[in-house]
Amino acid sequence: MASPSGLQSGLSRQLFEIWCSDKKNACVIPGNVVEGTLAKTIINEPKEVTLMNGITASLNFADSNTKIISPKNCQSVEMYFNSEKRLAEKTPEVGETVSGLLVKKAFAYQIMAPDDLHVFSQLSTENISQRITIAYTGAFGVLEHRLKQILESVESLPDEESKGPAFRVHERLTVKYESEKHISLHWRSDPISDMVSDSVVALVLNISRDIPKVVVESEEATKTEEENNKKAEKVIHALLVSLFGDVKFGENGKLVISVDGNVAHLDKQSGNVESENEGLKKERVRVAFQRIQNVV
């Protein structure tokens, strides 16, 4: 609010010089303007103005938003400021979940979309790209095949795009062939992508460490079916632990799997899963166990 309206001096002039380069701010001139004053200059929407210290500052007008209103005495004037916040584009219904970032400034709280953080606050967001190299001496095609048996989305990438054999997991993680002894994983860090990368790393390490041991030992001597089953159970248990974390042996040879406070009982013989949580029962434990069995 310019007072005096000419913006020639005073606190309003000082604030104008601090805020004028940011298009999020607005300048209200409550009065007549005279030729030769700063207020008269900015009404014509110049690209830059000269500050009191002689330095030139650029002005960012938001699509010719200058409005001139000449009200009568005692007539009220209403001014509307359009919000560009993404979460404010649609009014949420009662009971609808609103997801965003909760930002505290002074004693006020605001919830905003991550993309609006740098616009409506002095905070900014950055992307972190991560890369890890893992020792792997097996065939790269075998690794891709086994991951396809366990994970839902594994797609090969053209050599022109990846500059060598590579495939993408769940459209978040890229696995590349580096040499005969190493592969590399590349992903942009976020909670879901980090979990996908942890799962792939655990699977690669198990493929490199556990499964070759079973093959070598089986070549050295013919093992009984019972011994082979025990080795397979160990591999299955290790892979389930890498996927779900808390996996314990229960009664009657069943496995007790705990995920986010939900418990599932897995019958290793039939593959049946018992759980009060249908999503955990059908979509996660059962599908994972079937794919691990196919690999083993």
N, C-alpha and C positions, 0 to 999 in steps of 0.2 A: 504494500500500500504506500504509494508515493506521497510524502508530506514533507516539505511543500511539493506541489504537483509538478513543478518544473524539473525536479530531480537535479538541481544544481548543487545542492549541499545537504548537510545533515546526515542523520543516521540512515535514512532511506537511500541516499546516494551511496553510502558505504556498503550497505547490504546489496544494492544493485550490482556493484562492481564485483562482489564476491559470488553472487548467484547467477549473473547474466549469461554465462556460457553454458548453463545446464538447461535444456529444453523442458525439463520437468517443472520448472518454476514459472510463475506468472507474475506480471507487473500490472497493478491496477492504479490508474491515474485519476483520482477523484477531483477533477477540476479542469479549467481551461488551460491550454498550453500556449506558450508564446514562442515566436520565432527565435531561433538561436539557442534554445534550451535543449537539454538532453532528452526531455520528454517528447518534444516535437520531432527530434531526430529518430527516436525508436518507433514512433507511430508509422513512419515511412518504411519500416522493416529493413534497415541496412544490414549488410553482412557483418559489419564490425563497427565498434565505437572506440573512441579514445577516452581512457580513464584519466582520473585526476593526476596520476603520477606520470602521464605521458605515454603509457604503454597501451598498445592496441589490443582489444579483446574481441573475440568472435562471438556473434549472436546466432543461436540456433532456434529459429522460429518453427513451430510445429504446424506446417502446412497452412500458412497465411491465417493464423488464428486471431489476428487483431480485430477487435470489435469496438466501435465507438457508439456510446449510448449517451443521449442528452435528456435526462429526466427532468421533470418539473420539480419545484420545491416540494419537499415532504413526500415525494413519490418514491416508493421502494423499488429497488432493483435486485433481481435474482440472477445469480451467475452459476452456471453448471460446469463442473469439471468432470470430464469423462475419465473413468478409471481404465487403465490398460491391464490390470491384474487379471491373470487367466482364471483364477479361482472365483473371481467376481462376475465372470461372463454369464454364469448360470446360477440362479438361486437354488441352493440344495433343498430337497424335500425333507420333511420331518422323518428322522430315523436314518437318513442317508449318510453314509460314511464320507467324510471329507479328508483327503490325504494331502499333506504338504509339510512345509517347514515352519516350525514355531519360532519366531524371532522376537526377542525382548529388547526394547530400546527404551532407556530410562525406566518408567513405570508402566509402559504400554506393551501389549503383546499383539503380534500380528501373525497370521498364518498365510503363507504364500507358496506358490508353485516354485520349484527349484529354479526354473528359467527366469523367474522374476526377481531372484535374490539380488543380482547385481544392479537391477534397475531401481528398486525401491529401498535399497539399503546400501551401506558402504562395504558390504561383504561381497565376495566373489567366489565362484566355484571353479574348480580345476579338474581335469581328467588325468588319471594316473594310468599309464600303460605299463604293464608288467610282463616280464619275460623270464622264463626259467629253463635251464638246460638239464636234461636227465640222461643218465647212462642207459643205453638200450642197444643190445647187440643182435636182437632178433630181426626178422623180416618186417619191413614197414607195412607191407600189405597185410600181414598176419595181425599186427596191432590194430589196424583199421577194421579188419573183419571182426575181431573179438570185441572191440568197442561198439560196433554196430549191433552185436548180439545182446549187449547190456544196456546201452543208451538208446534213446528213441530217435535222436536226430544227429546223424553223422553223415556229412556230405563231402565228397572229394572236390578239391579245387583245381582249376586248370593250371598247368605248369607256367603259363605266361603270367598269370596273376600272382602266384606264390613263388615263382623262380625256383621250382623244384617240387618234389612230391609233398603234398600237404592235404589236410582235410580239416573241416570246421565242425565243431561240436556245439549243438544247440544255438547256432548263429552267434555265439559269444566267444568261443575259444578256438584258436587256430593251432593245430599240431603240425610241425614242419620236420622234415627229414634233414638233419644237418650233416651227418657222416655215418659211417658204418658202426660207430660206437655211441652216437648221441642223437637225441631228438630235442626239439625245443617247443615250448608252449608259450603262446602270446595271447594276452587278453587285456581289455580295459577294465580296471578295477571297479567293482561294485559288489554288494553282498551276494547277489545271485551268481555272477560270473566267478567270484572267488570260490563259492561252493562247488561249481562245475569243475574248476581247475583242481581243487583238492580231490575230487572224486576221480578225475582222470589220472592225476599223479599216483593216487593209491592203487588204481587198477594197473598202471604201467609197472609200478614197483612189484606188485604181486605177480604179474605176468613174467617179469624178468627174474624174480627170485624163487617163487614157490613152484610154479608149473614146470620149469625146466628140471627142478630137482626130482619131481615125480617121474618125468620122462627118463632121466638118466638112471635112476634107481630101477625103473622097470626094465631097462635094457640090460642092466648088470645081472639080474636074476629074475626069474618068474616069481612074482609075489602071489600070495593067496588072495582070493577075492575079498576076504575080510580086511586084510592089510590095506589093499587098494581103496576100499571104502572108507577106512579111517583117514587115509591121506586126503581123499576127496572131501571128506567132512571138514578137515582142518582148513583146506583151501576155501571151501564155501563159507565157513565161519569167519575166516579172515576177511573175505570180501564183503560179507554182511556188516562186519564191524567197521570197515572203511566207509561204508555207505551210511549206516545208521548210528554208529557209535556205541550205544548201550545194548549189547546182545549177550544174553546169559542162557545157560542150560537150565531147562525146567524139568518138570515131571514127564515120565513116559517118553523120554527122548525128544521132547519139544523144545524149541528155542523161544525165549521170551525177549521180545524186541520193544524197547521204549523209545518213543519219538515225541518230543514236545509234550510230555505228560500223558500221552496216549500209549496204551500197551497192546501189543499183538502177540498171539501165540501161534507159532509156525510149526506144522507137522512136517518134518523132513522127509518122511516116507511118502506121504500122499501129496504134499504141497499145499494142503488146505491151511487157511489162515483164519483165526478167530479173533475178532476185535469189535469193540463197540463203535469205533470210528470206521465208517464204511470207506472213506477216502483212503485212510491208511491201509485198510484191509485189501482193497481191490487194486488201487492205482499204484501203490508203492511197494509194499512187502511182497505181494504175490508176483507181480511182474518182475521185480528185481530177482527173486529167488528162481523163477523159471529161466531167466536169461543167464544167471550164474550157473545153473545146472547144465544148460546147453554148452557153455564154455568149458566147464570141467569135464 
